[in-house]
């Protein structure tokens, strides 16, 4: 049985006599995307700064891993709750609060004087990012008409790509320039002007919301979902560094039962007429489920590849952080250009755009395997630029189209919860990909420090990433064209929802 009161039920406050889409939606988009840029930038920039952090703060390997991975841990664990809080308090209000808190947490990172202080600030940064980011997709889904949404989501994809590459390039450049003799601290202070500009613009441009029914927070759901994800993420983030001791396996084993019990609680809460943290109706649509599955494959493949390639460039080919970052520039340009192009193709070809993107990314990985096999000890950054650019183009085509496909059948009333689930699946997939394929990479490396050893290890990782890309491509062919889903969404948002409507689309669809 559906629960129509779950999720947001707020529309922008329009001037009297005005109907239709929010008129300032394109002006507000840069303010939203600036916040997304900060969150994505901070996922990657600390990887480049890790040696400087370790040297300056005298951080242990475990502390360094927490500095790097702690952000991802609280970020991924809190995204579902962040989406729900947006449903509860309004996406505008939570976006403003989250952006302000994220900017403040960035300042705390820059002021840290010990590893413990920086770990705490990074955990806080991830938590505030989890409050901020789901509102970006939720507002895009709620305020952009279905025919404009692919274009808006393509810019979301561009921002993700630019944020990831900027973390490598801008981070390396800032460390190399050592502005004001601040060293690594400047990589966090970059967020301050961006955050302030985003706040000012959002305060002016984001629409207010009016809720017909105020949802209630589900405390047990929050504890269960966040706790279950945390039990899985902590060993995934720290396991390789600490040598996979017994507690990591116990934590992983406990995560499943905790999440299952939480889902049972959510079902029971629905049966009693309550409002659960997770909108389980979303999982009744095959489009949403298949889209999440493709998300997992795509993000696990891409992020594990980025992680291991960074290691090869810096430790295997011995590039400086700035040189390694510049090597990623063509990948970022390819990603951004393909993301812009993707929105023109999605309405015509639907899920085939995602499949084509993943196949192109797979072709890039396959060509990289050939280059590494032929180069061996002579592997250089210049020789890998062309293959990794192809990988960027493929992912740039796939990611915005994939986000659009997942959210195409989601009503504005469900946007916050759906955005939280989607972004959680992306971050969780990235953590799994880095943990599993990173383990494959280091096992293949076997303690070698020469260029040929790193090239050989990257071949193993790229082989598994290639397989994931193929699986994602195969599943994505079963996704419907967003244009067909859009028709259903447009119809559903202009008519009252039947009280007993079971799902957004027939389960067999």
C-alpha positions as CSV (number, residue, x, y, z in Angstrom):
1,X,0.0,0.0,0.0
2,X,1.4,3.4,-0.8
3,X,1.8,6.2,1.6
4,X,1.2,9.4,-0.3
5,X,2.3,11.6,2.6
6,X,5.8,10.3,2.4
7,X,8.3,12.7,0.9
8,X,8.1,16.4,0.1
9,X,4.7,17.9,-0.6
10,X,5.9,21.5,-1.1
11,X,5.7,23.7,-4.1
12,X,7.5,27.0,-4.7
13,X,5.6,30.0,-3.4
14,X,4.5,31.8,-6.6
15,X,3.2,35.3,-7.0
16,X,-0.6,35.6,-7.1
17,X,-2.0,34.5,-10.4
18,X,1.2,32.7,-11.4
19,X,1.2,29.1,-12.4
20,X,3.7,26.8,-14.1
21,X,7.4,26.3,-13.5
22,X,9.4,28.4,-11.1
23,X,10.5,31.4,-13.2
24,X,14.0,31.8,-11.6
25,X,14.9,28.1,-11.9
26,X,17.9,28.6,-14.3
27,X,19.3,31.5,-12.2
28,X,19.2,29.3,-9.0
29,X,20.9,26.4,-10.7
30,X,24.5,27.8,-10.4
31,X,24.0,28.3,-6.6
32,X,23.0,24.7,-6.2
33,X,25.8,23.4,-8.4
34,X,28.4,25.5,-6.5
35,X,27.5,23.5,-3.4
36,X,27.7,20.2,-5.3
37,X,31.2,21.3,-6.6
38,X,32.4,21.8,-3.0
39,X,31.2,18.4,-1.9
40,X,32.8,16.7,-4.9
41,X,36.0,18.7,-4.7
42,X,36.5,17.7,-1.1
43,X,36.1,14.0,-1.9
44,X,39.2,14.1,-4.1
45,X,41.5,17.0,-3.0
46,X,42.8,15.3,0.2
47,X,44.2,12.4,-1.8
48,X,46.6,14.9,-3.5
49,X,47.4,16.6,-0.2
50,X,47.9,13.4,1.8
51,X,51.8,13.4,1.9
52,X,51.8,17.1,3.0
53,X,49.2,16.4,5.7
54,X,51.1,13.4,7.0
55,X,54.4,15.3,7.2
56,X,53.0,18.5,8.7
57,X,50.7,17.0,11.3
58,X,52.9,13.9,12.0
59,X,49.9,11.7,11.3
60,X,50.0,7.9,11.4
61,X,48.8,5.8,8.5
62,X,45.5,5.1,10.4
63,X,45.0,8.8,11.1
64,X,45.7,9.7,7.5
65,X,43.2,7.1,6.3
66,X,40.6,8.6,8.6
67,X,41.4,12.1,7.3
68,X,41.0,10.9,3.7
69,X,38.1,8.5,4.3
70,X,36.3,9.9,7.3
71,X,34.6,12.5,5.1
72,X,33.3,9.8,2.7
73,X,32.1,7.8,5.7
74,X,29.8,10.4,7.3
75,X,28.9,11.8,3.9
76,X,27.6,8.5,2.5
77,X,26.0,7.4,5.9
78,X,24.0,10.6,6.2
79,X,22.7,11.2,2.7
80,X,19.4,9.3,3.1
81,X,18.7,11.1,6.4
82,X,19.7,14.4,4.7
83,X,17.2,13.8,2.0
84,X,14.5,13.1,4.5
85,X,15.3,16.2,6.6
86,X,14.8,18.2,3.4
87,X,11.4,16.7,3.2
88,X,10.7,17.5,6.8
89,X,12.1,21.1,7.1
90,X,12.1,22.2,3.4
91,X,14.8,21.9,0.8
92,X,15.6,25.6,0.8
93,X,16.0,25.8,4.5
94,X,18.2,22.6,4.8
95,X,20.3,23.6,1.8
96,X,21.1,27.0,3.4
97,X,21.8,25.4,6.8
98,X,23.9,22.6,5.2
99,X,25.9,25.0,3.0
100,X,26.6,27.3,5.9
101,X,27.7,24.4,8.2
102,X,29.8,22.8,5.4
103,X,31.6,26.1,4.9
104,X,32.2,26.4,8.6
105,X,33.5,22.9,8.8
106,X,35.9,23.7,6.0
107,X,37.3,26.5,8.1
108,X,37.7,24.1,11.0
109,X,39.7,21.8,8.7
110,X,42.0,24.6,7.8
111,X,42.6,25.5,11.4
112,X,43.3,22.0,12.6
113,X,46.5,21.6,14.6
114,X,46.6,17.9,15.1
115,X,45.4,14.7,13.3
116,X,42.6,14.3,15.8
117,X,41.3,17.8,15.2
118,X,41.4,17.3,11.4
119,X,39.7,13.9,11.6
120,X,36.9,15.5,13.7
121,X,36.5,18.4,11.2
122,X,36.5,16.1,8.2
123,X,33.8,13.9,9.8
124,X,31.7,17.1,10.4
125,X,32.4,18.2,6.9
126,X,31.0,15.0,5.5
127,X,27.9,15.1,7.8
128,X,27.1,18.7,6.7
129,X,27.7,17.7,3.1
130,X,25.1,15.0,3.5
131,X,22.6,17.6,4.6
132,X,23.4,19.9,1.6
133,X,23.8,17.6,-1.4
134,X,20.4,15.7,-1.5
135,X,18.7,19.1,-1.7
136,X,20.5,19.9,-5.0
137,X,18.9,16.9,-6.9
138,X,15.6,17.3,-5.0
139,X,15.2,20.9,-6.0
140,X,16.2,20.1,-9.6
141,X,13.6,17.3,-9.7
142,X,10.9,19.4,-8.1
143,X,11.3,22.7,-9.9
144,X,12.4,21.9,-13.4
145,X,9.7,20.7,-15.9
146,X,10.4,17.2,-17.2
147,X,11.4,18.5,-20.6
148,X,14.1,20.7,-19.1
149,X,15.3,18.3,-16.5
150,X,17.8,16.4,-18.7
151,X,19.6,19.7,-19.5
152,X,19.7,20.7,-15.8
153,X,21.0,17.2,-14.9
154,X,23.7,17.4,-17.6
155,X,25.1,20.5,-15.8
156,X,24.9,18.5,-12.6
157,X,27.1,15.9,-14.4
158,X,29.5,18.5,-15.6
159,X,29.8,19.8,-12.1
160,X,30.6,16.3,-10.7
161,X,33.3,15.9,-13.4
162,X,34.8,19.3,-12.8
163,X,34.7,18.9,-9.0
164,X,36.5,15.5,-9.2
165,X,39.2,16.8,-11.6
166,X,39.6,20.1,-9.8
167,X,40.3,18.1,-6.7
168,X,43.3,16.7,-8.5
169,X,44.5,19.7,-10.5
170,X,43.6,22.7,-8.3
171,X,44.6,20.8,-5.2
172,X,48.0,20.1,-6.8
173,X,48.4,23.6,-8.0
174,X,47.5,25.2,-4.6
175,X,50.0,22.9,-2.9
176,X,52.7,23.8,-5.4
177,X,52.1,27.5,-5.1
178,X,51.9,27.4,-1.3
179,X,49.8,30.6,-1.2
180,X,50.5,32.8,1.9
181,X,52.7,30.0,3.2
182,X,49.5,28.1,4.2
183,X,50.5,24.8,2.7
184,X,47.8,22.2,2.7
185,X,45.4,24.4,4.7
186,X,44.5,26.5,1.6
187,X,42.7,23.5,0.0
188,X,40.0,23.8,2.6
189,X,39.9,27.6,2.5
190,X,38.9,27.5,-1.2
191,X,35.4,26.5,0.0
192,X,34.9,29.7,1.9
193,X,34.3,32.1,-1.0
194,X,32.4,29.5,-2.9
195,X,30.2,28.7,0.1
196,X,29.5,32.3,0.8
197,X,28.6,33.0,-2.9
198,X,26.3,29.9,-3.0
199,X,24.6,31.0,0.3
200,X,23.9,34.5,-0.9
201,X,22.6,33.4,-4.3
202,X,20.5,30.6,-2.8
203,X,19.0,32.9,-0.1
204,X,17.8,35.2,-2.9
205,X,16.9,32.7,-5.6
206,X,15.7,29.4,-4.0
207,X,11.9,29.2,-3.7
208,X,10.2,28.9,-0.4
209,X,8.1,25.8,0.1
210,X,4.7,25.3,1.6
211,X,3.9,21.8,3.0
212,X,0.4,20.5,3.0
213,X,1.4,17.7,5.4
214,X,4.4,18.0,7.7
215,X,6.2,14.6,7.6
216,X,7.7,13.2,10.9
217,X,11.2,12.1,11.3
218,X,11.7,8.4,11.9
219,X,14.4,8.2,14.6
220,X,14.8,4.4,14.6
221,X,15.0,4.5,10.8
222,X,17.8,7.1,11.0
223,X,19.7,5.1,13.5
224,X,19.3,1.8,11.6
225,X,20.1,3.1,8.2
226,X,23.0,5.3,9.3
227,X,24.3,2.6,11.7
228,X,24.0,-0.2,9.1
229,X,25.8,1.9,6.4
230,X,28.4,2.9,8.9
231,X,29.1,-0.7,9.9
232,X,29.7,-1.5,6.2
233,X,31.7,1.7,5.4
234,X,34.2,1.7,8.2
235,X,35.8,-1.6,7.3
236,X,35.6,-0.7,3.6
237,X,37.4,2.6,4.2
238,X,40.0,1.4,6.8
239,X,40.3,-2.3,6.1
240,X,43.2,-2.3,3.7
241,X,45.3,0.1,5.7
242,X,44.8,-1.8,9.0
243,X,45.3,-5.2,7.4
244,X,41.7,-6.5,7.6
245,X,41.7,-7.6,11.3
246,X,38.8,-9.6,12.7
247,X,36.8,-6.6,13.8
248,X,36.5,-5.4,10.1
249,X,34.8,-8.7,9.1
250,X,32.5,-8.7,12.2
251,X,31.5,-5.1,11.3
252,X,30.8,-6.1,7.7
253,X,28.8,-9.2,8.8
254,X,26.7,-7.1,11.2
255,X,25.8,-4.5,8.6
256,X,23.5,-6.8,6.7
257,X,21.3,-7.9,9.6
258,X,21.1,-4.3,10.9
259,X,19.9,-3.0,7.5
260,X,17.4,-5.9,7.1
261,X,15.9,-5.3,10.5
262,X,15.6,-1.6,9.7
263,X,13.8,-2.4,6.5
264,X,11.4,-4.6,8.4
265,X,10.8,-1.8,10.9
266,X,10.1,0.6,8.0
267,X,7.5,-1.9,6.6
268,X,5.9,-2.2,10.0
269,X,5.8,1.6,10.4
270,X,4.0,1.9,7.0
271,X,1.5,-0.7,8.1
272,X,0.7,1.4,11.2
273,X,0.2,4.5,9.1
274,X,3.5,6.0,10.1
275,X,6.1,7.8,7.9
276,X,9.3,5.9,7.5
277,X,12.7,7.3,6.6
278,X,12.9,5.2,3.4
279,X,10.1,5.6,0.9
280,X,9.8,1.9,0.0
281,X,7.4,2.7,-2.8
282,X,10.4,3.8,-4.8
283,X,11.7,0.3,-4.8
284,X,8.5,-1.1,-6.4
285,X,9.6,0.4,-9.8
286,X,12.0,-1.6,-11.9
287,X,13.3,1.6,-13.5
288,X,14.5,2.9,-10.1
289,X,16.0,-0.4,-9.1
290,X,17.8,-1.0,-12.3
291,X,19.0,2.6,-12.4
292,X,20.5,2.1,-8.9
293,X,22.2,-1.1,-10.0
294,X,23.8,0.6,-13.0
295,X,24.8,3.5,-10.7
296,X,26.6,1.0,-8.5
297,X,28.5,-0.5,-11.4
298,X,29.4,2.8,-13.0
299,X,30.6,4.5,-9.8
300,X,32.5,1.5,-8.5
301,X,34.3,1.2,-11.8
302,X,35.1,4.9,-12.3
303,X,36.1,5.8,-8.8
304,X,38.3,2.8,-8.2
305,X,40.0,3.5,-11.5
306,X,40.6,7.2,-10.5
307,X,42.0,6.0,-7.2
308,X,44.5,3.5,-8.6
309,X,45.5,5.7,-11.5
310,X,46.5,8.4,-9.1
311,X,48.7,6.0,-7.2
312,X,50.3,4.9,-10.5
313,X,51.0,8.5,-11.6
314,X,52.5,9.6,-8.3
315,X,54.2,6.5,-7.0
316,X,54.8,4.5,-10.2
317,X,55.7,7.2,-12.7
318,X,56.8,9.6,-9.9
319,X,54.9,12.7,-11.0
320,X,54.4,15.6,-8.6
321,X,50.8,16.1,-7.4
322,X,50.4,19.0,-9.8
323,X,51.7,17.0,-12.8
324,X,49.5,14.1,-11.8
325,X,46.5,16.5,-11.6
326,X,47.3,18.0,-15.0
327,X,47.3,14.4,-16.5
328,X,43.6,14.2,-15.4
329,X,42.7,17.4,-17.2
330,X,41.8,15.7,-20.6
331,X,39.7,13.2,-18.7
332,X,37.8,16.1,-17.0
333,X,37.4,18.0,-20.3
334,X,36.1,14.9,-22.0
335,X,33.7,14.2,-19.1
336,X,32.3,17.8,-19.1
337,X,31.9,17.9,-22.9
338,X,30.2,14.6,-23.1
339,X,27.9,15.5,-20.2
340,X,26.7,18.6,-22.1
341,X,26.2,16.5,-25.3
342,X,24.3,13.8,-23.4
343,X,21.2,15.8,-22.7
344,X,20.6,16.2,-26.5
345,X,20.7,12.4,-26.9
346,X,18.8,11.2,-23.9
347,X,15.2,12.1,-25.0
348,X,15.8,10.3,-28.3
349,X,17.7,7.2,-27.3
350,X,17.0,6.9,-23.5
351,X,18.9,4.1,-21.8
352,X,20.9,3.4,-24.9
353,X,22.9,6.6,-24.2
354,X,23.9,5.1,-20.8
355,X,24.9,1.8,-22.5
356,X,26.9,3.6,-25.2
357,X,28.6,5.7,-22.5
358,X,29.6,2.6,-20.5
359,X,30.8,0.8,-23.6
360,X,32.9,3.8,-24.6
361,X,34.4,3.9,-21.0
362,X,35.1,0.2,-21.3
363,X,36.8,0.8,-24.6
364,X,39.0,3.3,-22.9
365,X,39.9,0.8,-20.2
366,X,40.6,-1.8,-22.8
367,X,42.9,0.5,-24.8
368,X,44.7,1.4,-21.5
369,X,45.3,-2.3,-20.9
370,X,47.0,-2.6,-24.4
371,X,49.1,0.6,-23.8
372,X,50.2,-0.7,-20.4
373,X,51.1,-4.1,-21.8
374,X,53.1,-2.6,-24.6
375,X,54.8,0.1,-22.5
376,X,55.8,-1.8,-19.4
377,X,58.8,0.0,-17.9
378,X,58.5,2.8,-20.4
379,X,55.0,3.7,-19.2
380,X,54.6,7.5,-19.1
381,X,51.8,10.0,-18.3
382,X,51.6,11.0,-22.0
383,X,50.9,7.4,-23.1
384,X,47.9,7.0,-20.8
385,X,46.3,10.4,-21.6
386,X,44.4,9.2,-24.7
387,X,42.8,6.1,-23.1
388,X,41.8,7.9,-19.9
389,X,40.3,10.7,-21.9
390,X,38.1,8.0,-23.6
391,X,37.1,6.8,-20.1
392,X,36.1,10.3,-19.2
393,X,34.0,10.8,-22.3
394,X,32.2,7.5,-21.7
395,X,31.4,8.3,-18.1
396,X,30.4,11.9,-19.1
397,X,27.8,10.5,-21.4
398,X,26.5,7.9,-19.0
399,X,26.3,9.7,-15.6
400,X,23.9,12.6,-16.3
401,X,21.7,10.3,-18.4
402,X,21.8,7.7,-15.6
403,X,20.8,10.2,-12.9
404,X,17.9,11.4,-15.1
405,X,16.8,7.8,-15.8
406,X,16.7,7.0,-12.1
407,X,14.7,10.1,-11.2
408,X,12.5,10.2,-14.3
409,X,9.7,8.3,-12.6
410,X,9.9,10.2,-9.3
411,X,7.2,12.7,-8.3
412,X,8.3,16.0,-6.8
413,X,6.7,14.7,-3.6
414,X,9.3,12.0,-3.4
415,X,12.3,14.0,-4.7
416,X,14.2,14.3,-1.4
417,X,14.1,10.7,-0.4
418,X,14.9,9.5,-4.0
419,X,17.9,11.9,-4.2
420,X,19.2,10.7,-0.8
421,X,19.0,7.0,-1.9
422,X,20.6,7.8,-5.3
423,X,23.6,9.7,-3.9
424,X,24.0,7.1,-1.1
425,X,24.2,4.4,-3.7
426,X,26.8,6.4,-5.6
427,X,29.1,7.0,-2.6
428,X,28.6,3.5,-1.3
429,X,29.5,2.0,-4.7
430,X,32.6,4.2,-4.8
431,X,33.7,3.0,-1.3
432,X,33.2,-0.6,-2.3
433,X,35.0,-0.2,-5.6
434,X,38.0,1.4,-4.0
435,X,38.1,-1.2,-1.2
436,X,37.7,-4.2,-3.4
437,X,39.5,-3.2,-6.6
438,X,42.1,-1.3,-4.5
439,X,42.8,-4.6,-2.8
440,X,43.2,-6.3,-6.2
441,X,45.6,-3.6,-7.2
442,X,47.8,-3.9,-4.1
443,X,47.8,-7.7,-4.3
444,X,48.9,-7.5,-7.9
445,X,51.6,-4.9,-7.0
446,X,53.0,-7.2,-4.3
447,X,55.3,-4.7,-2.8
448,X,57.0,-3.7,-6.1
449,X,58.0,0.0,-6.5
450,X,59.1,0.0,-10.1
451,X,57.1,1.5,-12.9
452,X,56.5,-1.8,-14.6
453,X,55.1,-3.2,-11.4
454,X,52.6,-0.4,-11.0
455,X,51.6,-0.7,-14.7
456,X,51.0,-4.4,-14.3
457,X,48.9,-3.8,-11.1
458,X,46.8,-1.2,-13.0
459,X,46.2,-3.8,-15.7
460,X,44.5,-6.0,-13.2
461,X,42.4,-3.2,-11.8
462,X,41.4,-1.9,-15.2
463,X,40.3,-5.5,-16.2
464,X,37.8,-5.6,-13.3
465,X,36.7,-2.0,-14.0
466,X,36.2,-3.0,-17.6
467,X,34.0,-6.0,-16.5
468,X,31.9,-3.7,-14.3
469,X,31.4,-1.2,-17.2
470,X,30.2,-4.1,-19.4
471,X,27.7,-5.3,-16.8
472,X,26.4,-1.7,-16.2
473,X,26.0,-1.3,-20.0
474,X,24.0,-4.5,-20.3
475,X,21.6,-3.6,-17.4
476,X,21.2,0.0,-18.7
477,X,19.7,-1.3,-22.0
478,X,16.6,-2.3,-19.9
479,X,16.0,1.2,-18.8
480,X,13.1,3.0,-20.6
481,X,13.5,6.2,-22.5
482,X,13.2,9.2,-20.1
483,X,10.8,10.8,-22.5
484,X,8.2,8.1,-22.0
485,X,8.7,8.3,-18.2
486,X,8.4,12.0,-18.4
487,X,4.9,11.8,-19.8
488,X,3.8,9.7,-16.9
489,X,5.4,12.1,-14.4
490,X,3.9,15.1,-16.1
491,X,0.5,13.5,-15.9
492,X,0.9,12.4,-12.3
493,X,1.9,15.8,-11.0
494,X,-1.1,17.6,-12.5
495,X,-3.7,15.2,-11.1
496,X,-4.5,14.2,-7.6
497,X,-2.9,10.9,-6.5
498,X,-5.4,8.1,-5.7
499,X,-5.2,7.2,-2.1
500,X,-4.4,3.5,-2.8
501,X,-2.1,3.9,-5.7
502,X,0.6,1.2,-5.1
503,X,3.6,2.7,-7.1
504,X,4.8,5.1,-9.7
505,X,4.7,2.5,-12.4
506,X,3.5,-1.0,-12.7
507,X,5.9,-3.4,-11.1
508,X,6.3,-5.3,-14.3
509,X,7.3,-2.3,-16.2
